[in-house]
Amino acid sequence: MIIDFHAHIYPAKIADKASNTIGEFYHIQMKYNGCPENLLASGRRIGVNYYIVHSTATAPHQVESINNYIIGEVSEHPEFIGFGTIHPEYENYENELIRIYSAGLKGIKLHPDFQKFPIDEREMDDIYEVIAGLGMPVLVHAGDFRYDYSGPKRIAHVLEKHPTLKVVAAHFGGYTQWDESEKYLVGKNVWFDTSSSLWKLEPAYAEKLIHDHGVEKMLFGVDYPMWDHKEELERFNKLNLTQEERDAILYKNALKLLGMENTEK
């Protein structure tokens, strides 16, 4: 069984533009355009069973339409597990979070670098408390040496202020800032995903981060449409891990985090 814990999807009419914008932001040549059908086709090559799908509101007025889109895609595709979006300037955040939770979305995705807010800013505290109260995990884009919105040190502040909030810090806790992730996040009560990292990290260092942090707090993620499922699984399989550790990262930890232990295939 495989669960991809990190997949972006977009409506067909904006998929090309959205994917190209991401590619330009990260200076990466995109292989796909972000359509759900392409995600499913890419994942089938390695036998993905479930995908955590999401998109990010870069402005408050986008919140409801994006959440409605994710809700709709989840209803059409049994393989999809939806994470909604929220924006720090969206006023009716509590009602919206309750609405999407009631509609079956399982978590929230934040991308502070796109949304342009420090992940630990005070204005987010009440939002985090509502999310924590609902028991929804927050998948956070983590790190980027070019910006100071989502660095590992800021995520550590969030963990300190909100100890009951379930946080998944993407990209081994800090995209291009893995030394800082090791300093501020490794060993803390936070999950990491493997997305957008294995192309850059030396396998020995990735193995060290996994074991120092705790295999039980690691999740497999691809970051589609930035990366290809087959290539990402090949990178993952090069790591010196036991089969038990691989299974934990590929799906067991995700099922436990999402409360889906009884859905193993």
C-alpha positions as CSV (number, residue, x, y, z in Angstrom):
1,M,0.0,0.0,0.0
2,I,1.2,3.6,-0.8
3,I,-0.2,6.9,0.4
4,D,1.1,10.0,-1.3
5,F,0.7,12.6,1.5
6,H,1.5,15.7,-0.7
7,A,-0.3,16.3,-4.0
8,H,-1.5,19.6,-5.5
9,I,-4.5,19.6,-7.9
10,Y,-6.1,22.3,-9.9
11,P,-9.2,22.7,-12.1
12,A,-8.5,22.1,-15.8
13,K,-9.0,25.8,-16.8
14,I,-6.2,27.0,-14.6
15,A,-4.0,23.8,-14.3
16,D,-1.4,24.9,-16.9
17,K,-1.1,28.4,-15.5
18,A,-0.9,27.2,-11.9
19,S,1.7,24.5,-12.6
20,N,3.8,26.9,-14.6
21,T,3.7,29.5,-11.9
22,I,5.0,26.9,-9.3
23,G,7.7,25.8,-11.7
24,E,8.9,29.4,-12.2
25,F,8.8,30.0,-8.4
26,Y,11.1,27.0,-7.8
27,H,13.0,27.1,-11.0
28,I,11.9,23.5,-11.9
29,Q,10.7,22.2,-15.2
30,M,7.2,20.8,-14.5
31,K,6.3,17.4,-16.0
32,Y,2.6,17.6,-15.4
33,N,-0.1,20.3,-15.4
34,G,-1.8,19.6,-12.0
35,C,-5.0,18.0,-13.4
36,P,-6.4,15.2,-11.1
37,E,-6.4,12.8,-14.1
38,N,-2.7,13.3,-14.5
39,L,-2.1,12.8,-10.8
40,L,-3.9,9.5,-10.9
41,A,-2.0,8.4,-14.0
42,S,1.3,9.2,-12.5
43,G,0.4,7.5,-9.2
44,R,-0.9,4.3,-10.9
45,R,2.7,3.6,-12.1
46,I,3.7,2.8,-8.6
47,G,0.4,1.6,-7.2
48,V,-0.6,4.6,-5.1
49,N,-3.8,3.8,-3.1
50,Y,-4.6,7.2,-1.7
51,Y,-3.5,10.8,-2.3
52,I,-3.7,13.8,0.1
53,V,-4.9,16.5,-2.3
54,H,-5.0,20.2,-1.7
55,S,-4.5,23.7,-3.2
56,T,-3.6,27.0,-1.5
57,A,-5.6,30.2,-1.3
58,T,-3.2,33.1,-2.0
59,A,-6.0,35.6,-1.3
60,P,-9.0,35.5,1.2
61,H,-11.6,35.5,-1.6
62,Q,-10.2,32.2,-2.9
63,V,-10.8,30.2,0.2
64,E,-14.3,29.0,-0.3
65,S,-14.0,28.3,-4.0
66,I,-10.9,26.2,-3.5
67,N,-12.4,24.3,-0.6
68,N,-15.5,23.6,-2.7
69,Y,-13.3,22.4,-5.5
70,I,-11.4,20.0,-3.2
71,I,-14.7,18.7,-1.7
72,G,-16.0,18.1,-5.2
73,E,-12.9,16.2,-6.3
74,V,-12.9,14.0,-3.2
75,S,-16.5,13.1,-3.9
76,E,-15.6,12.0,-7.5
77,H,-12.4,10.2,-6.7
78,P,-12.4,7.6,-3.8
79,E,-8.6,7.7,-4.0
80,F,-8.5,11.3,-2.8
81,I,-8.3,12.5,0.8
82,G,-8.9,16.2,0.8
83,F,-7.1,18.9,2.8
84,G,-8.8,22.4,2.7
85,T,-7.2,25.8,2.7
86,I,-7.5,28.9,4.9
87,H,-6.0,32.4,4.7
88,P,-4.9,34.5,7.6
89,E,-7.1,37.4,6.4
90,Y,-10.2,35.3,5.8
91,E,-12.7,36.6,8.4
92,N,-15.1,33.8,8.9
93,Y,-12.4,31.2,9.4
94,E,-14.2,29.3,12.2
95,N,-17.4,28.8,10.2
96,E,-15.4,27.8,7.1
97,L,-13.2,25.3,9.0
98,I,-16.3,23.7,10.6
99,R,-18.0,23.6,7.2
100,I,-15.2,21.8,5.4
101,Y,-14.6,19.4,8.4
102,S,-18.3,18.5,8.2
103,A,-18.0,18.0,4.5
104,G,-15.4,15.4,5.0
105,L,-12.1,17.2,4.5
106,K,-9.4,15.7,6.8
107,G,-6.9,18.5,7.2
108,I,-5.6,22.0,6.2
109,K,-2.8,22.9,3.9
110,L,-0.8,26.1,4.4
111,H,1.9,27.6,2.1
112,P,3.2,30.7,4.0
113,D,5.7,31.5,1.2
114,F,2.9,31.7,-1.4
115,Q,0.4,33.3,1.0
116,K,3.1,35.6,2.3
117,F,2.6,35.4,6.1
118,P,5.0,34.2,8.9
119,I,3.7,30.8,10.0
120,D,4.1,31.8,13.6
121,E,2.4,35.2,13.4
122,R,0.1,36.0,16.3
123,E,-2.9,36.5,13.9
124,M,-2.8,32.8,13.2
125,D,-3.1,31.6,16.8
126,D,-6.9,31.6,17.0
127,I,-7.1,29.8,13.6
128,Y,-4.7,27.1,14.9
129,E,-6.8,26.6,18.0
130,V,-9.9,26.0,16.0
131,I,-8.0,23.5,13.7
132,A,-6.6,21.8,16.8
133,G,-10.0,21.6,18.3
134,L,-11.4,19.8,15.2
135,G,-8.5,17.4,15.3
136,M,-7.4,18.2,11.8
137,P,-3.7,18.0,10.8
138,V,-2.1,21.0,9.2
139,L,0.3,20.2,6.3
140,V,2.7,23.2,6.1
141,H,5.1,24.0,3.4
142,A,8.3,24.2,5.4
143,G,11.5,26.2,4.6
144,D,13.2,28.0,1.8
145,F,16.5,29.8,2.2
146,R,15.1,32.7,0.0
147,Y,12.3,33.6,2.4
148,D,11.5,33.9,6.1
149,Y,7.9,32.8,6.3
150,S,8.0,29.1,7.0
151,G,11.5,28.3,8.3
152,P,11.9,25.5,10.8
153,K,12.5,27.9,13.7
154,R,9.1,29.5,13.1
155,I,7.4,26.1,12.9
156,A,9.0,25.3,16.2
157,H,7.3,28.4,17.7
158,V,4.0,27.2,16.4
159,L,4.5,23.8,18.1
160,E,5.4,25.5,21.4
161,K,2.3,27.7,21.3
162,H,-0.1,25.0,20.2
163,P,1.0,21.7,21.6
164,T,-2.3,19.9,20.6
165,L,-2.0,21.0,17.0
166,K,-1.1,18.2,14.6
167,V,1.6,19.6,12.3
168,V,3.1,18.0,9.2
169,A,6.2,20.0,8.2
170,A,6.7,19.2,4.5
171,H,10.0,18.6,2.8
172,F,11.8,16.9,5.8
173,G,10.8,20.0,7.9
174,G,12.6,22.6,5.8
175,Y,13.0,22.8,2.0
176,T,16.7,23.7,1.4
177,Q,17.0,24.3,5.2
178,W,17.5,20.8,6.4
179,D,20.3,21.8,8.8
180,E,17.9,24.2,10.5
181,S,15.2,21.5,10.5
182,E,17.7,19.2,12.3
183,K,18.4,22.0,14.8
184,Y,14.8,23.1,15.6
185,L,12.4,20.3,14.6
186,V,14.0,16.9,14.6
187,G,12.7,14.9,17.6
188,K,9.8,17.3,18.2
189,N,6.1,16.4,18.1
190,V,5.8,17.1,14.4
191,W,5.5,14.9,11.3
192,F,7.8,15.3,8.3
193,D,7.0,14.3,4.7
194,T,9.6,13.3,2.2
195,S,8.4,15.5,-0.7
196,S,10.7,17.7,-2.7
197,S,13.8,16.6,-0.7
198,L,15.1,13.3,-1.9
199,W,16.3,14.8,-5.2
200,K,18.7,17.0,-3.2
201,L,19.5,15.2,0.1
202,E,22.3,12.7,0.2
203,P,20.8,9.3,1.1
204,A,22.9,9.0,4.2
205,Y,21.8,12.4,5.5
206,A,18.1,11.6,4.7
207,E,18.5,8.3,6.6
208,K,20.0,10.2,9.6
209,L,17.1,12.7,9.6
210,I,14.6,9.9,9.5
211,H,16.1,7.9,12.3
212,D,17.0,10.9,14.5
213,H,13.5,12.3,14.1
214,G,11.7,8.9,14.4
215,V,10.4,6.7,11.6
216,E,6.9,6.8,13.2
217,K,6.7,10.5,12.3
218,M,7.7,10.3,8.6
219,L,5.3,10.3,5.7
220,F,5.9,9.6,2.0
221,G,5.0,12.5,-0.3
222,V,5.7,13.3,-3.9
223,D,4.7,17.0,-4.3
224,Y,2.9,16.4,-7.6
225,P,3.0,18.0,-10.2
226,M,6.6,19.0,-9.3
227,W,7.9,15.4,-9.3
228,D,7.1,12.1,-10.8
229,H,5.8,9.3,-8.6
230,K,8.0,6.6,-10.2
231,E,11.2,8.7,-9.7
232,E,10.3,9.6,-6.2
233,L,9.7,6.0,-5.2
234,E,13.0,5.0,-6.7
235,R,14.7,7.7,-4.7
236,F,12.9,6.5,-1.6
237,N,13.8,2.9,-2.2
238,K,17.5,3.8,-2.3
239,L,17.5,4.6,1.3
240,N,18.8,2.0,3.7
241,L,15.6,1.2,5.6
242,T,14.0,-2.0,6.7
243,Q,10.8,-3.2,5.1
244,E,9.0,-2.4,8.4
245,E,10.4,1.2,8.2
246,R,9.4,1.5,4.6
247,D,5.8,0.3,5.2
248,A,5.5,2.8,8.1
249,I,6.6,5.7,5.9
250,L,4.7,4.6,2.8
251,Y,1.4,4.2,4.4
252,K,1.1,3.1,8.0
253,N,2.0,6.4,9.7
254,A,-0.5,8.3,7.4
255,L,-3.3,5.9,8.2
256,K,-2.7,6.4,12.0
257,L,-2.4,10.2,11.7
258,L,-5.7,10.3,9.7
259,G,-7.5,7.9,11.9
260,M,-7.9,5.4,9.0
261,E,-6.2,2.3,10.4
262,N,-9.1,0.1,9.4
263,T,-8.8,1.0,5.7
264,E,-5.7,-0.9,4.9
265,K,-5.9,-2.7,1.6
